[in-house]
Amino acid sequence: MADVITCPSGLSGRIRGMKVREERVLADRKLAKSGGQVDELLNACWEETLDAGPYALPESGKLDWGKVLQGDRFFALLMVRALTYGPEYAFGVGCRNDACRARIEWEVDLTKLPVRLLSDESRAAFVAGNRFETTLPDSGKRLRFRLLTGDDERKLPALQRSAPDKLLSAVLAYRVLDIDGVEPKAKRQFLEDLSMRDADFLVDEFDRVDCGVDTTIEIECPECFATQEVDLPFDKGFFLPGRDRTARRKARSSSFLP
């Protein structure tokens, strides 16, 4: 079974659901460590490009997922998962109310999550070299930054491991290309000395010009009726829900044992 999807940037293509052979991709620890699982899944399940959107296709006509924006990649993954198992995605989280702590079982329709489209302005800037400009409100400095692609996705885990105590400044330095009046070798220090207002503003600017899927949802506890916002969890159970359901059933059953 195949379906036609249009990603947030305008990239359009025909996808299929996962087959049994794709399970080896999910189980490949080497691919997981290198960050290559997403590319392998997308390459396997993306059957045909109908509209390349802002991307340049090589003569082979095969889409290079390393050059594709994170928002498009994630949207395509959601649609592959929905086509494979259906649009409903069930998951469980603990209630954050200290007086309750009940287990909340929730379900969402993956095809109805809010999608942010890539604006014409952002598309033009991305095609012209992936350079975006903004001015920080506190420092008054003007800087250039870029949107993240699949190639960047592979590098981020190593970046996070290398600077766990300076994660925000490390990610900002990775995305910021240059800053007016700041030498390249002084860029990291400048970003570490940013006010939090400037840092929050910059992260908001990243999101403003980017595309993607909003995965923050509001859920309600069935016991205390408290509401809370959670980020949709993505783990092995996302692509192998049968195993995840079995684990949850075992956990629930063990809670009734004396």
N, C-alpha and C positions, 0 to 999 in steps of 0.2 A: 504494500500500500504506500502510495506517494502523495505528497501534497505540495502546493505552491505557497510559499511564504514571502512576505516583503519585510525586510529588516528595517530598523529605525533610520538608517542612512539612505534608504531607497534601494539597497541591494536586494535583488529578488532572485529566487531560485526554487528548484524542485528538490524536496527532501524526502527521505524515507525513514521509517522507524528502525530501531536497532534490531539486529539479528543476533542469534546465539553466538556467532563468531566474534561479535564486538565485546563479549564478556571478558575475553582475554586482554583487551585493551584496558578495561577497568581493573583487572587483576595484576597488570604489569607494574611491578614496583619501580623498575628502572624508568618507565615512562612517567610514573607519578612523581618521582624525585626530580626529573628533568622538566616537569611541567608540560610534557608532550601529549598527555591523555586527551585534552580537549581538541587539539589539532587532529589527532588520529580519529576521534569520533566524528568530527565535522567532515573530514576528508572522506570517511566511509559513508556517511549518511547524506551528504550533499551530492545529489545526482547530476544537477545541471544548473548553470547560471543563466538566467533569463535576462537580467539587467544588472550590470556590474556596479551600478550606483557610482560612488566616488572613486572606485578602485580601477586600476589599470590591469587588464587581463593580458597575460603573456600569449604568445602565438599558440601555445597548447590549449588555451581556453580554460585551463585549470586555475581556480581561484587559490591564491596564496593566503591562507588563513593567518599567517604571521603578520601580514600587512593590514588585516581587517581590524576595525575599531572594537574595543572591548564590548561596547553596547550591542553591536551586531552579533558578535560571537555568542554572547550570553543569551540574546533573544533566540538565535538559531538553536542553541542547546535546549532551551525551554520547549521549543516547538518540536524538536526531535523526541524529547521525553514525552510530551503530550501525545504525539503520534504513535509512540511505542506502547504506552500503557493507558492512554486516555488523559483528558485534561485535568482530572482531579489529583491533587497531591495531598496526602495525609501525613501529618507529623505530630509529635508530642513534645511539649515543653513543661517545665515546672512553673507553678504560680509564684510570682515574686512577692506576694503578700506573706510576710513572716508569720502571720497568725494562721495561715492556710497551708501553703506549700503543696496544694493538690496537683495532680498530674492533669494537664490540659491537652486533650486530643482535639486537633483542629484540621480542617480541610479547606484547600483553596483551589480555584480553577485557574490553572496556569495561563490559559488563553485570555483571561480577563484582568490580568495585572496591568496597572497603568504603564504606558510606554511613552517615553520622551523621544520625539523625532529629532533628527539632525536638521537644524535650520539651514536655509539657503546660505546665510552668511557664514555659518560654521563649515558647511560643505565647501564653499569657495576657499576659505582659509586652509582647510585640510588639503584640498587638491593642490593648492599653491605652495605647499611645503610643510603643512602641519605646524603653522606658527600663529599663535593667538596673543594679543596684547591686552594689558590691563594696567591700571595705576592703583597702587596700594594707598588706602585712605590715611593711614597714620604717617608713614614715612614719605609719602608723596612720590616714591620711586616708580618708574614705569618699567615693566618687564615683559618678556616674551616666554610663553610656555607651550607645551604640546599636549595633544590627546594621546591616550595610551592605546596601543595595538596589541595583537597577539604576541609579537616578539617581546614586548615589555612584560606581558603576563608571565613569561617564562623566567624573567630576571627578578621580578619582585620578591619571590620567596627567599632567594639568596640575599637580597638587599635587606629584607626584614631580619634575617638571621644574623647578618653582619653588624647591624646597629640596633639591637633591641631596645637600648636605652635612649636612642635618639631617632626613633622611627619616623616621627612627623617631619623633622628637618631632612632626614634622608630621602623620604618620598618627595618632598618639595624640591629638593636639589636635583632629584632625578628628572622631574617634569619641567622645571624652570630652565629655559635655554640660556638667557642672559638678562642682566639687570643694568639699566642705565647708571653709569658712574661707578660700577662695581667690577673689579677685575675678576676674570674667571676663577682664579685660585682663591679669591676671597668670597665667592658666592655662597659656599656652605656656611661659613661663619656669619655672613649677613643674614641668612635664613634662620640660623639658630638664635640670632638676636632679635628676630621679628617680634612685635607685640602680638599677643594672641588675637587681637582684633584684626590685624593684617593677615595673620595665618588663616583665620576663619574666613575672611573675605576671599582669600586666594583659593581656598578649597571650594567655596561657593561659586567662584568664577569657573573653576574646572567643570563643575556640574552644570553650570548655566549654558555653556557652549557645547557640551557633550550630548550624546544620545544614550539611551539605554532603557532598562526596565526598573521600575520602582518595586523593590522587594520588601519594603517595610510595611507590615500589616498590623492591624489592631485586632487583638483577640480578647475573649472574655472567659474568665474562670467559671466553670459550672457550679463550683462549690460556694465561693464567696462573692461571685459576680463582679469582681474587680477587673478592670480592663488594663491592658498593657500593650505596648508596641514591641514587636519582635522583628528581627530580620529573618526572612525565610531561610530555614536551615538547609544546607546542601552538604550531604555526606554520601557515603557509598549507597545508602538507602534511597537516595534520589534516583539513581539509575538502576538499582536492584531492589525495588520495593518489596518483592516477595521475601527476601532475606530479612529485610528490616521489619516487616510485619511479624515474621516468625520470632524474631528476637523480642519484640514488644510483647507478644503473647506469652512467651516464656517468662518474661519479667513480671507480667501481671499474675501469672499462675503461681510463681514462687512467693508472691506477697501473701498468698492465702495459706501457705504451708505453716504448720505449727512450729 
